Amino acid sequence: MTIRTDATAAARFGANRDFGVVASAEYQRLPSTARAELPGDSNGAGWSYFTAAGARTPFATLSTGYPVPVRNQDYFFENMRTRLSGNLKLEWRPDDATALALFGGYYHDTDTETRYEMLTIPTGAPTDVTPGSGRFARGDLQQGLTYQPVTRDTWLVDAKGHHDFGGGVVLDTTLARSQATYRELREMIKYGTNPQAGSATAGYLPAFGYAYRIVKGRPRLTFNDGAAANNPDSYRALYYRSIDRDLDSTVDFARVDLGLNAAAADRGFGARVGAAVTRTDLAYDQRYAEYVPADAAGQTTIGTMRGILYDRRPGAYMTPAVPYLLIDRQAAWQRFAATRSAFVATNQVANNAADDFRDLETTKAAYAQALFRTDDFDVQAGVRYDDTHLVVDTNQPTGTAATAYRAVRRTTGYAYWLPSALATYQLGDGMRLRAGVSKTIGRPDYSQYAVRNTFGIGTDGTLTIATGNPDLKPREAWNYDLSYEWYPGAGMISVAAFTKAIRNEIFTSSQQGPATPFQGVTYQNVFVTTPRNAASARVKGLEIGYTIDRIATVPGLGFNANVTLLDGSYRQPVSAAGIRTGLPATRRTSGLIQQPDYIANLTVFYVTGPVELRGSYNRIGRALQSADGDTPLRDLYQEPRQQFDVQARLAVRDGLDLVGQVQNLTKEAFVVRQGRRREDVNYFFPVGRTIWLGLSWTPKL
């Protein structure tokens, strides 16, 4: 059952009632379950083309012409999320000119995910391939469990001061510190039908080859031997993993602002000057252990899945005749402890060293702004100077084999002048025109800066490498905005247009890499992801909004509607392999990452007596999730999605309301697609309906 409760209390005290205190607390308990399918893999490589010689290729132009599902993954999620927060603010206003405030907050979040998995992978080339079907002679089926509790804790304290010296001179100051911790444990247990002893690598058997059909872009598999796939004794231990990830962050912030004739009510010329400094200390550490059966005798000692399963067998999307075999986590780890001598630890030196980093970033900024205000006209223009210094500590391999590491420190920095101007003109009759221009920057994520490497070896022998980019530059944008607003009395009409010219847009590039040696083995199937800067990018948009609070013919009825149209792109570099197939050195994407082509919202409300009814509709257009470095056929797109929410509120008595709410009334799913015409499903994640029922109490003290 979902639980959500919050409370807020406030009081004034002191001889002159010049002290005030506000306290609030919130608690949420949010359980959820879902079944999802990921036929495309996170990088789009779950759909592959095949050459006439039977080799996999990402390029349709080198293939027989049809995409084939080669990594069929079903997920069954059970989640329990809890959130707890508390805030306390103390204010003191000894007179009209002075105010001091002290704020403290604590935010606790836990997310315990239990994820069951089925993975079907083939080997060799498919036969009998058509646009909607085909088959593989040999394959492997794996059943797995990931148990992943995550705990986040954040503490925040800030002190603010305000003093009006008179004559239009106002001083504002802020001091703040936040500390945050992230703790993740990931336990992963995987059993397969033909694991190779001594490594976390799968073998392939004729019984687990499969025929497939493509149904609305989603693969549906039929195994050569369905009875074997359903039999727990067909599976043996592939690996047991335990991974700890810790992230610690401390942010200190100080700011001072001085205004001269700069308040909203002031007229004529004015000015603001100020300075700020932010210091961020962030450290990440990973501890990675993996155990596999030592040899064939060890596999026999460890045994099959029988005895470590729950009785329940939920159905899966991609294998309709073969359900999940749900691993009992405690029973599985008891099996591991009882047969520990049959396991050996694999070499995880790289994952225990190459992914760790510490960033120390200091940003110093100063600004100056000039203002001019009349009753009808307001203009603000200024410039900000932003200077950032960064120290990054990582571990780097001493050789190409990545078997030993040494500590490396790197320092870098950048500085920018960031001008801006904003003008507002009151046209009269409730109409207002506003125009602005500014230059802004977007800093890379701390983990993107670090010269770090994460290595993953798939059970099919694929090496995945995720790297940082120490040469990454901040995103720069020139922003131009123009808007019109009209307040006719009972509502508002607004029209806004904007355009951004962007340099060094930050995106994550994914592409197939060359044969790569890693810990004594040369891997032929390699995927590399790294953050990069695009040479250029742009986005423009138009937003139209209309709000009406009351309608004379239907008292109590009102609505709010807005629609935003977006058009963006960036220049995606193409890999050398892609260029050899005839692609240009760079290509224009269909959008910025996570940028939909439109957003539409509509809210209708009706109030009569003690009853308030509200319905909301939201629709988000297609959005680019990632752009592939090899081929646009592996670009991933989140499909358009809509959601309906309804709410009813009944005033039971003064200060006490009964509230009911239904979110996602029609159970709309999240769907990601790929392919020539986005005909292939990459990810399908259903989202259920959430029903809330509660009380809202506002006591009069």
N, C-alpha and C positions, 0 to 999 in steps of 0.2 A: 504494500500500500504506500502511495506517495503522501508525504507529509510536508507541509510548508507553514511556518509560523513566523511572525515578526512582531516586534513591539517597539514603540518610540515614546519617550517621556521627556518633558522639558519643564523647567522651573526657573523662576527668578528669585533672588534672595539678596540679603545685605540690607544695611540700614537704609540705603537709598535705592534699593533694588537695582544696583548697578552691576551685580553679578548674575550670570545666567549659566545654566548647565543643560545640555541635551545628551541623552543616552539612548542608544538603540541596540537591538539584538535581533538576529535572524537565524533560523534553523531550517534546513531542507533535507529531506530524505527522498531520494529519487531512484527507485529500482526500475529496471527495464530489461527486456529481452528482445532479441531480434535474430533473424536468420538472413544472411547475406551471401552473395556470390561474387567472386572476383575472377572471371575468366581471362581478363586482360593483363593481370599482374599490375603492380604499381607503376611500371614504366612502359606499359603498353605491349610488352614483348610476349604476353600470353597468347596473342594471336600472331601467327608467323606464316610467311609465304615459303614455298619450297621451289628450288630450281628443278630443272628437268633431270639433273643428276641426283636429286633427292636430298640436297643440302638445304638447311634453313637459311632464309635471308629476310631482312626487313623490307626489301625493295620489290615492289610489285613488278617493275619493269624487267627484273631478272628472274621472274618466277613463271610458274604455270598459270598464274592468274587468280587463284582463289586463296583467301586467308583461312587458316586452319587453327583450331583451338589446341594448344600444346601445354597449357598450364591451367588446369581446371580446379578451382579452389572454392570450396563452400565453407562458410563460417556460421557458427551458432554462438551468439553473444549472450552472456548474463552479466548485467552491470548493477552495482550498488554504489550510488553517489550520495555522499553526505556533505553538507556545507554548514558551517557555523561561523558567525561573525559577530563582533561587538564593536561599537564605536562610542566614544565619550568625548565631548567637547565642552570646555570651560571658557567662558567669555567674561571680560571685565571692561566696562565702559564708565570710567570715572567722570567723564564729561562728554559734551557733544563733539569735542575735537579729537578724543583719544579712544582707541579700542585695542585691546589685546585678546588673543585667542590661543588656546592650547588644545590640540586635537590628538587623540590616540586611537588606533584601531588595530584589531586582531582579526585575521581571516584564515580559517582552517577549511581545507577541502580534502576529502578522500574519494578516490575512484577505484573501486575494486572490480576489475574485469576478469571474468572467466570466459575464455574463448576456446570453443571446440572447433576443430578443423578437419576437413577432408581434402586431400590433394591427389589429383590424378595426373600423371605425366607419362608421355609415351617416349619411345625411342624409334629411330629409323624414319623412313618416309611414309606418308599416308598412301593409301590406295583407294580406288573407286571414288575419287574426289569430284564432287559437283559443287555448285554454289551453296548448297544447303546440306551436304552430307559427306561422309567419308569414313575411313576406318584405319586403325593402327593395329598391326599384328601383335605387338608386345607393349607392355606398359607396367606401371607401378602405381599402387594405391597406398596412401598413407593416412593414418588417423592420428590426430594430435590434440594436445591440450596446452594452452598458455594461461597461466594464472599470473595476473599483473596488478597488485595493489600499488597505488600511487598516493602519496601524501604531500600536500602543499601547505606550508605555513608562511604567513606574511605578517610582519609587525610594522606599523607605521606610526610615526609621531611627527608633528609639525607645530611650529609656533609662528604666529603672524602678528605683526604690529602695524598700526595705522595712526598717523597723527596729522592733523590739519593745523599748520602754523599760522593760518590767516593770510590774507592777501593772495589767496589762490595757490599757496605753496603746500603741497601734500606729500608726505613720505609714507611709503609702504615697504615692509620688510618681511621676509620669509626664511625660516630655517627648517629643514626637514631631514629625516633619516628613515629609510625603510630597510628591513632585512627580510629576506625570503629564502626558504629552503624547499627543495624538491627531492623526494626520496621515492625511488622506484625499485621494486623487486620484480623480476620477470623469470618465472619458472616455466620451462618449455619441455614437454615430454612428447616424443614422437615415436610411433611404431609404423613399420612398413612391411610390405609383402616380400621384399627380397633385399634387405639391407646388407651392405658389404661390411663384414666384420673389420674392426680396426679403424673405421672412418665413418663420418656422417654422410655417406654416399649411398644412393639407392641403386639397385640392379633392376632388371626388367624380366618379366615372365609372360609367356603366351596367354596364361589365364586372365591377365589383367590388361591385355590389349582391349580396345573398345571400338565400337561403331558410334558415330555421333550424328546428331541432327541439329541444325540451327533453327531455333524457334524464336522468331522476332529478335534475332541477334543474340540469343542466349543458347549456349551449347547444352544438349541433353545426351547423356552417355549411356550405352548399354555394354556391359562387360562381356567378354568371351565366356567367362565362368562366373555367373552371378552368385552361385552358391558359395564359391570360395571367397568372394568379396564380402559375403555376409558372415563368414565363419571367423570368430575371434582367434582360432588356432592358426589362421593363415598369416598372422602378423607377428613380427618379432621386433625387439627393441632396436630403434635406429639411433636415438640419442636422448640423454637427459641433460638439460642446461639450467644453470642458475646465474642470473645476471643482475648485478646491483648497479644503479646509476644514481649519483648524487650531484645536485646542482645547488650552489650557495651563492647568494647575491646580496651585496650591501650597496646602497645608493645614498650618497649625501648630497644635499642641495642647499644652496644659499642664494638669495636674490634680494636686491634693493632697487626700488623705483622712486624717482622724485618727479613730481608733476608740478607744473606752473600753469595756472589757469586752464587746467586740462580736464576738469570734471564735466559730466554730461550737461549740467545746467550752465556752465560758463560760456561766455560769448567773446568773440574777438580772437586774437592770436593766443596760442598757448604752446607748451612744449612738455615733452617727457624725456627723461634720460634714465638709464638703468644699467645694471650689470648682474650677471649670474654666473655661478660655477656649479658644475655637476661632476661628481666623482663616482664612478661605478667600478666595483670590484666583484668579478664573477669567476667562479671556479667550477669545473666539471670533472668528475672522476667516474670511471667505469671499471667494474670488476667482473670478469667473465670466466665462467668455468663450464666446460663441456665434457661429458663422459659418454663413451661408446663401448659396446661389447668388444672385448679384446680379441676374440677369435671365434671360430665356429663352436668350440666347446663352451665358451662363455655365453654364446647365444642360447645354447641348449640349457645351460644352468639358469639363465635369467627367465626363460620361458616365453610364452605367448601372451596375448592380451587377456586370456581367460583368467578370471580371478581378480582383475583390477578394473572391472567395468561396472557402471550402474546398469540397472535393469532397463531403464528407459532408452528407447532408440528413436529419436526424432528423425523425421524425413529430411532429405537434402534436396536442393533444387536441381543440381546438375546430374545427380545419379539417382533417379526416381526409384529404382529397384534396390538400392543399397543405402541404408540409413547411416546416421552417425553412430559410431560406437563410442559412447561417452566414457572417458577415462576418469576413474575415481582418483583424485589427486593424492589423498592420503594413502590409499592402498598402493598406488604406484610408487610413492617414495618409500613406503615400507618394503616393497619388493626390491627397490634399489639398495636400501640399507642391508637387507638380508643377503643380497648377492653381490655386495660391493666388490669383492675380489675378482668378479668376472668382468668388471669394467676397467677401462684405462682412460686417463685424461688426455684430451687432444691438446695440441700446441695452440694456446691462445695468447701468446706474447703480444701479437699485433693488437688484438682487441683490448688488451689490458694496458697498453701504453699509447698507441697511436691516436686514440680518440680523446685522450685527456687534454685539457687546456686550462689556462688561467688568463683572463683579460683584465687589465687595469686601464680604464679610459677616463680621461679628464677633459672636460669641455668647458672652456671659458668664453663668455659672450658679453658683449656690451652693445647698447643701442641708443640711438637718439631719434626723436620724432618731433616734427613740427605739426601744429594743428591750427585750424581756423574754422570758427563756427559762427553762424548766424541762425536766426530762427528757421531759415529755409535752406541753408547750405552748410555742409560739413565736409571738410577735407583733412585727411591725415596722411602724412608722407614722412618716411624715415628710412633708416638703414640699420641693419644688425651685423655685427662682426662676430663670426663664430670660428673659434680655434679649438681643434681637438688633437689630443696627444694620446697615443695608444701603445701599451706594452703588452705583448702576447707571449706567453710561455707555453711551449708544446714539447712533445717528444718526437724526434725524427729518426728514421731508420739509418743505421750506419752503412747499409749496403742495399742492393736491389732486392735481395731475398727477404727483407723485412723480418730478420730473425733476432736482431738486437737494436736497441734504441738509445739515444742520448738526448739530454735536455737541450733545447734551443730557445733562445730569447730573441724576439724581433720587436723593433720599435718602428712606429710609423705615425703619420699625422697629416692633417689637412686643415686648411683655413679658407673661409668664404666670406665675401661681402654679400649681404642679402637685402636688397632694397625692396620697398613696398610702398604702395599708395592706394588710398581708398577715398572715394568722393561720394557723397549722398546729397541729393537735391529733392526737396519737398515741392512737388508740382502743384499742390493744392487739391482740395476736394478729396482728401484721404489718399492721394497718390504719391508714390516715392520712386525715384530712380537712383540706382546705385551702380558704380563702376569701380573696378579694382584691378591692380596689376601687382604681382609680387614674384620674387624668386625664393624658392624653398629648396631644402635638401632632405633626403631620406637616408638615414644611416643604415648600413648593413647590419644584420643580426650578428651578435658577438661570435656565435659559432661559425659564421661564414668567414669571418676574418682569419680565424685560426688556421694554421698549417696543420690540419688534422686529417686523419684518414680512418675510415671505418670499413672493415672488410667483412664480407659475408660469403660463405660458400654454400650454395644451394644443394639440396640432396640430389639434383640432377647434374652436379658438377659445374654449375655456373658460378663464376666469381663476380661479385658485385662490390664496387669500390665507390665510396662516397668521400669526397675530398673537400677541404676548405680552399679558400682563395685569398692569399695574403695581399694580392694586388687589386682586390676589389675596391672600387671607388663609390662614394656616396651618390645616390640618385639626385640629379639636379633637374629642376623644373621651373620654367617661366609660366606663370598662371595669369590668365586674363578672364575676368568675370564681368558680366553685365546683367542686371536684374531690374524688374519692374514689379511694384507691389501696389495694390489698390485695396483700401479698406472701406467698402461701401456702407458699412454700418453693422450688418448682421453677420459678416464673414470677411473673407479675404480672397483675392485673386492674385496669383503671382506667376511670373514668367522669368526664368533665369537661363542664361546661356554661359558656357565656359569653354575654354580651350587650354590645353597644356602642351607646351613643347618641352620634351624630356630628353636629357642626356644621361647616359650611363644607367639606364633602367636595369634593375637587378632581377635576374631570373635564374632558375636552376636548369642547367643543361643536362640532358641524359642522352647517351649515345653508346653504341657498341664500341668496345676498345680492341686494341690489338692483342695478340697472344701475350700473356703476362706471367712472369715467374713470381710465385708467392710461396715462401716457406718450403722451397725445394721442389715444388711442382709447377709446371708451366700449364696455365689454363688457356684453352682455346676460345671458350665462350665467356666473354667479359663484358660487363656493363659498367660504365663510369658516369657518375653524376657529380656535378660541381657547380657552385654559384658563379655567374659571369655577369659582365656588363654588356648591354646592347649598345650598338653604335648610336642609335637614335630610337625615339619612341614618341608617340603622340596619343592624345585622347581629347575628344570634344564631346559636349553633351548639351542637352536642352531639357529643362524641367518645367512642368506646368502644374500648378496646384490651385485647387478651389475648395474653400471651406465656407459652409453656411451653418451658423449656430441655431437659427430658428427660421421656420417657414410659417408665414402668417396663416395660410390655409390649413396647415396641420400643426397646431401647437405641440411643442415637445419633440418634433422631428428635426434632425440635422444630419449633416454628413460632411466628410472630408475626403477628398480625392486628389491624388497626385500621380503623375507619370513622368519618368525620366528616360530619355533616349540617350544611349552612349555609343560612341564609335571610337575605337582605339586600336593600336597595333604597335609592334616593335620589330626591329630587324634582327631576326634569329640567325646566328651563324650556322652554316651547314658543315657537317663533318667532311673529311677528305673522301670517305667512302660514298657519301651522298653526292658530292661533286662529280665523282667518277661516273655516276649513273645519269648525269645530265642536269642535276639541280644547280642553281646559281650558288655563289659563295655565301650569300645571305638571302633570306626570304622574309617577306612580310607576313606576320602572323595575323590571325583574324581578330585579335583583341589583346589587351593586356591580361596578365595572369589574374584570375578571379574577377575579371570585369565582365558583367553581363551586358547584353546589348540593349536591355531595357529593364526597368523596375516599375511596377504599377501597384498602387495601394488604394483601397477604398474602405472607409469605415462609415457605417450608418448607425445612428443611435436614436433612441426614442425614450423620453422621460414623461411619465404621467403619475402624479401623486407619489406614492412610495416605491414605484417600480421604475427601474432603468434597464433597458434592453440595448445590447450593442452587438453588432456583427462586423467582422473584419475579413477582408480578402486581400491577399498578397500574391503577386505573381512575379517571378524573377526569370528573365530570359536566359538564353544559352550563354555559358561562360567558359572561356578557355581555362583549363586546370593546369596543363603543362604542354610545352612545345618540344618536340623531339629534335635532337641534333642531327639525326640521320635522315628522317623522312616525315613529312606531314601526315602520313597514314597512321603514325603512332601519336599524333597530338590527341590529347584527352579533353573532352568537353562535358561539362555538367549540363544535362538537358534542362529545358524550361520546367519550372516547378511552381505549383500554386498551392496555397494553403488557406483554409477557411477556419476562423475561430469565432465562437459565440460566447456571450457572457450575459448573465442576468443578475440583477442586484435588487434586493427587497429590503426596504427600511422597516425592520420589525418594530423598533421604537427609536426614540431620539438617541443617537450615538451608537446604535447597534444595527448592523446590516448583515443579511444573509446573502452570500455570494456563491454563484455557480458558474463554472467556466468549462468549455470544451475546446481543446486545442487540436488542430489538424483533424477536423471533423471527417474528412473524406480519406484519411490515411494515405496521403500522397508520399511516394517513395522518392529517394534520391537516386538518380540514374546518371552514370557517366558512360559516354560512348566514344568510339574511335572508328577509323576506317575512311574509305573514299568519301562516302556520303553519311558517315557516322552510323553505319548500319550494324556495327558490332558493339555489343555491350562490353564495357570494360569493368564496370562495378555496378551492382544493384543492391541498394540498402533500403529495405522497407522501414517506414517510420509509423509507429502506431498512433492511436488516438489517446489523448490524455484528458482525464476528467477531474476537475477540481470542485470541491464543495467546502466552504468555510464560512467563518464569521469574522466581521470587522467591527471592532469595538473602540470607540473614541470617548473615553470618560471625561466628564467635566469636573475638574478639581477646583 
